[in-house]
Amino acid sequence: MNWKLILLIILISSNSYEMRAQKILSNEKIDHKKLVVSASSIGIVGSGSLIGLYHVWYKKSGLGQFHTFNDCGNWLQMDKAGHMYTSYMISQFTGDLFKWSGISPKKASVIGASLGFAYQTTLEIFDGLSPDWGFSFCDIGANTLGSILYLGQELFLDEPLFRLKFSSHLTNYAQYRPEILGNNFAERILKDYNGQTYWLSFSPGQFFKQSNFPSWLCLSVGYSADQKLKADSDYFSVNQNGNIYEFNAQREILFSLDIDLSKLPVKSKWAKGLLKQINYLKIPFPTLIFSDKKITSSLLYF
């Protein structure tokens, strides 16, 4: 592993956004102790996650010459949904930390969205240096959409109307391509798109203020894939122990209920803050699944 190269990328990204943040905050009244805690937390978590992701995604193949790669049609765009969600999540999380530090909400949101996009761009640079992947402009587009979804609602709405959420469960597909879909629990959660679902949750109570619909109860639309074992092909077959297994990938559209944990009537500030930060996860509920012109259901979908 070229640690010097990785550290250089992290330092360049960090210094660039630190200079922008200092310019934005030059006239801001902030709690410097909280700001130190926030900045330190972001630095530690960000660096640690980059190192962890290196071991999961890049260690085996190493890093080489920078190049681009067109993967817009791969994985039924599940990876693009993941990029959008991650950029949104990081933008909101860092934005909330800076708000807690005393920075005005709009400025904190701008910094949060910038850091979310910067983090994802750093990962994209790693992809560009990896012989197995490459720098993807479609990934950058998805990252941009995630940060814009967060920032646009923060700047132009009184409160967010739409939230991106994530749910996951283990599938049986990893056994057929463990090198791609994961060998252990952590790898399967990250790599097996068949077990991932990305959700857009919203509350009718926020659209119809005069209704009795509680603002914390949400409708949720999800997107997932099934039988997707190869990035650039919807068909895959494997010979395992003399048996031929065939898979035909399908998109899945899901409809479910959800709970906006940030809207629950909780009085404790620390409990309310904690609920907001785990609000990125979709609460399991009965779900309708539309796939291959068929409708199935799950009593409790994870």
C-alpha positions as CSV (number, residue, x, y, z in Angstrom):
1,M,0.0,0.0,0.0
2,N,1.3,3.5,-0.9
3,W,0.5,5.2,2.4
4,K,2.4,8.4,1.4
5,L,0.1,8.8,-1.6
6,I,-3.0,8.2,0.4
7,L,-1.9,10.6,3.1
8,L,-1.1,13.2,0.5
9,I,-4.6,12.9,-1.0
10,I,-6.2,13.2,2.4
11,L,-4.1,16.2,3.4
12,I,-4.8,18.0,0.1
13,S,-8.5,17.5,0.5
14,S,-8.5,18.4,4.2
15,N,-6.5,21.6,3.7
16,S,-8.6,22.7,0.7
17,Y,-11.8,22.5,2.6
18,E,-10.3,23.8,5.8
19,M,-9.3,27.0,4.0
20,R,-12.9,27.3,2.6
21,A,-14.4,26.7,6.0
22,Q,-12.1,29.3,7.6
23,K,-13.2,31.9,5.0
24,I,-16.9,31.1,5.6
25,L,-16.5,31.2,9.4
26,S,-14.4,34.4,9.6
27,N,-17.3,36.4,11.0
28,E,-19.1,33.6,12.8
29,K,-19.6,33.4,16.6
30,I,-18.9,29.9,17.5
31,D,-18.2,27.6,20.5
32,H,-14.5,26.8,19.8
33,K,-14.4,23.8,22.2
34,K,-17.4,22.2,20.4
35,L,-15.8,23.1,17.0
36,V,-12.6,21.3,18.0
37,V,-14.6,18.3,19.1
38,S,-16.6,18.4,15.8
39,A,-13.5,18.8,13.6
40,S,-11.5,16.1,15.5
41,S,-14.4,13.7,15.2
42,I,-14.8,14.3,11.5
43,G,-11.0,13.8,11.0
44,I,-10.8,10.6,13.0
45,V,-13.9,9.0,11.6
46,G,-13.1,10.1,8.1
47,S,-9.5,8.9,8.1
48,G,-10.4,5.6,9.9
49,S,-13.1,4.8,7.4
50,L,-10.8,5.5,4.5
51,I,-8.3,3.1,5.9
52,G,-11.0,0.5,6.6
53,L,-12.4,0.8,3.0
54,Y,-8.9,0.4,1.6
55,H,-8.6,-3.0,3.3
56,V,-12.0,-4.0,2.0
57,W,-11.9,-2.7,-1.6
58,Y,-8.3,-1.8,-2.6
59,K,-5.7,-3.9,-0.7
60,K,-5.7,-7.0,-2.8
61,S,-5.1,-5.2,-6.1
62,G,-3.2,-2.2,-4.8
63,L,-3.0,1.3,-6.3
64,G,-1.5,2.1,-9.7
65,Q,-1.8,4.7,-12.5
66,F,-4.8,7.1,-12.5
67,H,-7.4,6.3,-15.1
68,T,-11.2,6.8,-15.8
69,F,-13.9,4.1,-16.2
70,N,-17.4,4.2,-17.5
71,D,-19.5,2.2,-15.1
72,C,-22.8,4.0,-15.6
73,G,-24.6,0.8,-16.6
74,N,-23.2,-1.5,-14.0
75,W,-25.0,-3.2,-11.0
76,L,-28.4,-1.9,-12.2
77,Q,-27.2,1.5,-10.8
78,M,-27.4,0.2,-7.2
79,D,-23.8,1.5,-6.7
80,K,-25.0,4.9,-7.8
81,A,-27.8,4.9,-5.3
82,G,-25.2,4.0,-2.7
83,H,-23.0,7.0,-3.7
84,M,-26.0,9.3,-3.5
85,Y,-27.0,8.0,-0.1
86,T,-23.5,8.1,1.4
87,S,-22.9,11.7,0.1
88,Y,-26.3,12.8,1.6
89,M,-25.6,11.0,4.9
90,I,-22.1,12.5,5.4
91,S,-23.3,15.9,4.4
92,Q,-26.1,15.9,6.9
93,F,-23.9,14.4,9.7
94,T,-21.1,16.9,9.3
95,G,-23.6,19.7,8.9
96,D,-25.3,18.8,12.1
97,L,-21.9,18.7,14.0
98,F,-21.1,22.3,12.8
99,K,-24.6,23.5,13.8
100,W,-24.0,22.1,17.2
101,S,-20.7,24.1,17.3
102,G,-22.7,27.3,17.0
103,I,-22.3,27.9,13.3
104,S,-25.5,29.3,11.7
105,P,-27.6,26.6,10.1
106,K,-27.1,27.7,6.5
107,K,-23.4,28.1,6.7
108,A,-23.1,24.8,8.6
109,S,-25.1,23.1,5.8
110,V,-22.8,24.5,3.1
111,I,-19.7,23.2,5.0
112,G,-21.4,19.8,5.6
113,A,-22.3,19.4,1.9
114,S,-18.8,20.4,0.8
115,L,-17.2,17.9,3.2
116,G,-19.6,15.1,2.1
117,F,-18.8,15.7,-1.5
118,A,-15.0,16.0,-0.7
119,Y,-15.0,12.7,1.1
120,Q,-16.7,10.9,-1.7
121,T,-14.4,12.5,-4.2
122,T,-11.4,11.2,-2.3
123,L,-12.8,7.7,-2.6
124,E,-13.3,8.3,-6.3
125,I,-9.6,9.2,-6.6
126,F,-8.8,5.9,-5.0
127,D,-11.0,4.2,-7.6
128,G,-9.1,6.1,-10.3
129,L,-5.8,4.6,-8.9
130,S,-7.2,1.1,-8.6
131,P,-6.5,-1.3,-11.5
132,D,-9.9,-3.0,-10.8
133,W,-12.0,0.2,-11.1
134,G,-11.4,3.7,-12.3
135,F,-12.5,7.3,-11.8
136,S,-16.2,7.4,-12.6
137,F,-18.0,10.6,-13.7
138,C,-21.3,8.9,-13.0
139,D,-20.2,8.3,-9.5
140,I,-19.3,12.0,-9.2
141,G,-22.8,12.8,-10.5
142,A,-24.4,10.6,-7.9
143,N,-22.3,12.1,-5.1
144,T,-23.4,15.6,-6.3
145,L,-27.0,14.7,-6.2
146,G,-26.7,13.4,-2.7
147,S,-25.1,16.6,-1.4
148,I,-27.5,18.8,-3.3
149,L,-30.6,16.9,-1.9
150,Y,-29.3,17.7,1.6
151,L,-28.2,21.3,0.9
152,G,-31.1,22.3,-1.2
153,Q,-33.6,21.3,1.5
154,E,-31.5,23.1,4.2
155,L,-31.3,26.3,2.3
156,F,-34.7,26.6,0.7
157,L,-37.1,24.7,3.0
158,D,-38.2,25.3,6.6
159,E,-37.5,21.6,7.3
160,P,-36.5,18.7,5.1
161,L,-39.3,17.0,3.3
162,F,-37.4,14.0,1.9
163,R,-34.9,11.8,3.6
164,L,-32.6,9.1,2.1
165,K,-32.4,5.9,4.2
166,F,-30.7,2.5,4.0
167,S,-31.6,-1.0,5.0
168,S,-29.7,-4.3,4.5
169,H,-30.0,-8.0,4.9
170,L,-27.7,-11.0,4.1
171,T,-28.6,-13.0,1.0
172,N,-27.5,-16.4,-0.3
173,Y,-25.8,-15.0,-3.4
174,A,-22.5,-14.3,-1.8
175,Q,-21.6,-18.0,-1.7
176,Y,-21.6,-18.1,-5.5
177,R,-19.2,-15.1,-5.9
178,P,-17.6,-14.5,-2.5
179,E,-14.6,-12.6,-4.1
180,I,-17.1,-10.0,-5.5
181,L,-20.0,-10.1,-3.0
182,G,-18.0,-10.6,0.1
183,N,-16.4,-13.3,2.3
184,N,-17.6,-12.1,5.7
185,F,-20.4,-10.2,7.3
186,A,-18.8,-6.7,6.8
187,E,-17.9,-7.4,3.2
188,R,-21.3,-8.8,2.4
189,I,-23.1,-5.7,3.9
190,L,-20.9,-3.4,1.7
191,K,-20.6,-5.4,-1.5
192,D,-23.7,-7.5,-2.0
193,Y,-26.2,-5.1,-3.6
194,N,-28.8,-7.8,-3.6
195,G,-29.2,-7.3,0.2
196,Q,-29.1,-3.5,0.0
197,T,-32.1,-1.2,-0.3
198,Y,-32.0,2.6,-0.7
199,W,-35.2,4.4,0.4
200,L,-36.7,7.8,-0.1
201,S,-38.9,8.6,2.9
202,F,-41.4,11.4,3.3
203,S,-44.3,12.2,5.7
204,P,-47.7,13.2,4.2
205,G,-48.2,15.1,7.5
206,Q,-45.5,17.6,6.4
207,F,-47.3,18.2,3.1
208,F,-50.8,18.5,4.6
209,K,-50.3,20.5,7.8
210,Q,-54.0,20.6,8.6
211,S,-54.3,16.8,8.5
212,N,-54.1,14.5,11.6
213,F,-51.4,12.5,9.9
214,P,-48.4,12.4,12.4
215,S,-45.3,14.1,11.0
216,W,-43.1,11.2,12.3
217,L,-45.0,8.5,10.3
218,C,-43.6,8.2,6.7
219,L,-44.3,6.6,3.4
220,S,-41.1,5.1,1.9
221,V,-40.2,4.1,-1.7
222,G,-37.2,1.8,-2.0
223,Y,-34.9,0.6,-4.8
224,S,-33.0,-2.6,-4.8
225,A,-31.8,-5.5,-7.1
226,D,-32.2,-9.3,-7.0
227,Q,-30.0,-12.0,-8.5
228,K,-27.4,-9.4,-9.5
229,L,-24.0,-11.3,-9.4
230,K,-22.1,-9.6,-12.2
231,A,-21.5,-5.9,-12.6
232,D,-21.9,-5.5,-16.4
233,S,-24.3,-8.4,-17.2
234,D,-27.8,-9.3,-16.0
235,Y,-27.2,-13.0,-16.5
236,F,-24.7,-15.1,-14.6
237,S,-24.2,-18.9,-14.3
238,V,-21.9,-20.9,-12.1
239,N,-21.0,-24.6,-11.8
240,Q,-20.9,-25.5,-8.1
241,N,-20.3,-29.1,-7.1
242,G,-21.5,-30.3,-10.4
243,N,-24.7,-28.3,-10.3
244,I,-25.4,-25.4,-12.7
245,Y,-27.0,-22.3,-11.1
246,E,-28.4,-19.6,-13.3
247,F,-29.3,-16.1,-12.2
248,N,-31.2,-13.3,-14.1
249,A,-30.9,-9.9,-12.4
250,Q,-34.0,-7.8,-11.8
251,R,-34.7,-4.4,-10.4
252,E,-37.0,-4.1,-7.4
253,I,-39.2,-1.2,-6.4
254,L,-40.5,-1.3,-2.9
255,F,-43.3,0.5,-0.9
256,S,-43.3,0.5,2.8
257,L,-43.9,2.6,5.9
258,D,-41.2,4.3,7.9
259,I,-40.6,6.4,11.0
260,D,-38.8,9.7,11.0
261,L,-37.0,9.3,14.3
262,S,-36.1,13.1,14.4
263,K,-39.8,13.9,14.6
264,L,-40.7,11.8,17.6
265,P,-41.8,13.8,20.6
266,V,-38.7,13.3,22.6
267,K,-37.8,16.0,25.2
268,S,-34.3,15.0,26.1
269,K,-31.8,16.9,23.9
270,W,-29.2,14.1,23.9
271,A,-31.8,11.4,23.1
272,K,-33.2,13.6,20.3
273,G,-29.8,14.1,18.9
274,L,-29.0,10.4,19.0
275,L,-32.3,9.5,17.2
276,K,-31.5,12.0,14.5
277,Q,-28.1,10.4,13.8
278,I,-29.5,6.9,13.5
279,N,-32.3,8.2,11.3
280,Y,-30.3,7.2,8.3
281,L,-31.6,3.6,8.7
282,K,-35.0,2.5,7.5
283,I,-37.2,1.0,10.2
284,P,-38.4,-2.6,9.2
285,F,-42.1,-2.6,8.3
286,P,-44.4,-4.7,6.1
287,T,-43.4,-4.1,2.5
288,L,-44.7,-4.6,-1.1
289,I,-42.1,-5.6,-3.6
290,F,-42.6,-5.0,-7.4
291,S,-40.2,-7.0,-9.5
292,D,-40.3,-8.7,-13.0
293,K,-44.0,-7.7,-13.3
294,K,-44.8,-9.5,-10.1
295,I,-45.9,-8.3,-6.7
296,T,-44.6,-10.0,-3.6
297,S,-44.6,-9.0,0.1
298,S,-42.6,-9.2,3.2
299,L,-44.1,-9.1,6.7
300,L,-41.0,-7.4,8.1
301,Y,-38.5,-6.2,5.5
302,F,-34.9,-5.3,6.4
